[in-house]
Amino acid sequence: MNTSFLRSLGLEGTNAGTWTGQRSFSSKKVITSHSPVDGKEIAKVSVTGDGDYEKVMAAAAGAFEEWKTWPAPRRGEIVRLYGEVLRKNKMALGQLVSYEMGKSLQEGLGEVQEMIDICDFAVGLSRQLYGLSMHSERPSHRMYEQWHPLGIVGIISAFNFPVAVWSWNAMIAMVCGDVVVWKASEKTPLCAVACQKLLTGVLKANNVPEGVSCIVTGDYKIGEKMSHDHRIPLISATGSTRMGKAVAAAVAARLGRSLMELGGNNAVIVTPSADLSLVLTGAVFGAVGTCGQRCTSTRRLIVHGEVYDKVKSQLVKAYKQVKIGNPLDAKNHVGPLIDRQAVDTYLAALDKAKKDGGKFLVKGGELKVWGCPNGHYVQPCIVEATNDMPIVQTETFAPILYLIRYEGGVENAIKIQNDVPQGLSSAIMTTNLREAELFLSCTGSDCGIANVNIGTSGAEIGGAFGGEKETGGGRESGSDAWKAYMRRQTNTINYSTRLPLAQGIKFDF
């Protein structure tokens, strides 16, 4: 396996653990990063001990006192420079994402491109952190609101998007005047080290205070520590619903803020008028892309009876053409699951689907890939099912697609789609204007993302990303998601020589 990209990023042959890229952790404990592609060890990364954690928090708190005073456009310039560094290192970082996480090289490169795009978005945002002006009921008074930095933003990210989701949070938070402490997934720690190393070079070259961006490494206990830490006013956490509930409860107990991006159980509705060529592309990529390890992966395909058999036959044929193997080989569409535990979860889901009464159209199972004897490869599968099956109601982070039949009007399909605990992404395939508009109305999809004639998977950074119900309700990335990283302040200025009270109250003495 050619790992020259590690050398390009300055990561080969070193103990990679750093918290700002300038100082090493004192802890002797390490996380060993293994590639799911071939099972080989990539690197050892130092774990954040208690003393190291306190150093990180002290550095972040100190940096915030200066960073928040920098004009927002100047902060934006730092983010712009980081975007330029990412452009120069896109191939190497994309290869690292692919090798450490297991997604295809094109998806790894696409994830780095998301980082570049959010840098561009954040640069523009740095000149648009708008407040509002309001008319006062009192004469010679002016009212307005403005937004101020929050402080330290804690970011807990998941393995499936080891760099992009951090950047969605970090780049926006930085232009807002916040500093960030990032707890990356212990399954993909080297990606975090690489991002931090590249950013540290930009910060150091531009005399940015040390501590504006820090990483901490370790297992869930580090996330727990951050969730309970009153010095972190906002925790942005991405992961499972189970994890999110624990984090949200801990943060709420100290009256902090949390931004949750949790599980999805996403469906595509296919109506009789659908363009089936769009259905095939959207459904297959949505279901097998990233080996089904996206929170926006298509889990359910809800198809009208009139076109059900045709869609079924085309899907089965398409699945036979999916190439599974080393994700660094551009000819392959699907790489491995992240680790052995993920494979076991996938296999258990297959057993449960069979017990629930599911009929396998494309059988699943574990695969051996030539040249990658210790990789975690599985067969993407299709199961005919009903929406009320317990396994269908559950998010399985693997390439399992449940094919569900509906009859009658599109209202029936929407009811099926909404009848799960999660509410992240959704889509409808139709050329009927009324069906599309109903799907997008307040009586339609209950998800945070609702698409027409595109799949559930993937999102542009210009829109706010997030979902409802057990997906957590958070919003990241574009639109006005920046407001989550700032505190709102209402200001009233009296420029008269009198002090009239609100609501006409008289208080003379």
C-alpha positions, 0 to 999 in steps of 0.5 A: 500500500502506497502511503506517501500521502503520510509523508506529504502531510508530515505524519510518517514515522512519528508519534503524531499526538499534539494539541496545538501542533506545537506541543506534545502531550505528556501522557504515555497512553496512545491510540493506535490507528489501524486502516479498515482498508487492510488492517495495517497500523498507520500511526500511534497518537498520544492520548490526552491525560487530565493534566494535558486537558487542563493545559488545553483549556487554559490555552484556549481560554487565554487565546479567546481573550485576544481572538475575540478582539480581532475584527471579524474580517481579519479573523476571516482572512486567517480562515481564507489562508487555511482554505488555501493550504487545504487546496494545496494538500487536498490530494494527500488529505483526501487519501488519508481520509480514504485510508483511515476511514475507508470511504472511496478516494473520490469521497475522501477528496470530496470531503476535503473539498467541503472543508475548502468550501466552508472556508470560502463561506466563512470568509464571506460570513466574516463581513456579514454577522448582521444584527437588527435595528428596532424602533423604540416605543420611547422617544429619542431612544434607539434599539438594536441587537448585536452578536458577540463571540461565545467563548470556547466551542467544544466539537465532538466529531464522528469517524464517518466524516473525520474532517468535514464536520469539524470544519463546518463547526470550526471555521464558522466558530473562528470567524465568529470570534470563538476558539475551538477544542476538538475531540475527534473520533478515536477511530480516525485520530490521524485525520484530526492531527493532520488538519490541526497540523495544517491549521497550526502552520497558518496560525503561527505564521500570522501571529494568531494566539496559541490555543485558538484551535486545539485538539484532544484525543481519547475515548468517550471519557474525553467527550464526557469531560468536555460535556460537563465542563462549564468553561465550554458554553457550546458543545457541538456533537455528531454521532449516535442518538444514544451518545447525543442524549448523554451529551445533551443531558450533561450540558443541559444540567449546567445550563450550557448549549448543545448542538446535536447532529445525530442519527438518521433513518432516511427514505426516498419515496418513488411515485408512479410519475418518477423518472426512474433513471434518477431513482437508480442513481440517487438510491444506489449512491445513497445506500452504498456510498461510504459503505452506508456509513453516512448519517444521510445514507438512504436506509429505506426506499418507499416505492409505489406498487405501479412501479415497484417491480420495475424499480426492484429489478433495476436495483438488483441489476445495479447492485451486481455492478457495484465494485467493492474493494480498496477505496484508494483504487478509483475503480471501486465504488465501495470501501470497507466498514470502519472496524470489526465492531461495525461488521458485527453490527451489520451481521446482527442486523441481517439476522434481525431482518431475517427474523423480522420477516424480511426477504433478501433480494441481494444477500449480504455478508462479509467479504474477503478482498484481494490484497486487503486480507484484514480489511472490513468489507461487506456486501451491500444488500437489499431487503424487502420489508415493511416499515413497522419491522423493528430493524427497519425502525433502527439506524444500522450504520451499514449498507442495508437498503429496505425496499418498502411497497406503498399503495394509494396516494403520496400521503400514504408514502409520506406517513410511512416515511415519517413513521420512524424516530429519526428525522434527518434527510428525506427525498421524493422522486416525482414529476408531479408538481402537486406531489412535490409541493405536498412533500415540502409542505407542513404536512409533508416530510418531517425531516430537516432536509427534504429533497425533490428528485435528488437523493438523501445523501450529500448536502451543499454547505450553503444550506443549514444541515441538521434534522428533527426528532431523534436527530437532535434538532441542531443546524450546522454549516450554511444559512444562519447556522452561525448564530448558534456560535454567538450570543445575542445582545439587545441594546437600547440607547437613550440620547435624550435628556429625560429617562422615560420608562417602558410601557408608559410607567411613571416613577417620579420622585 
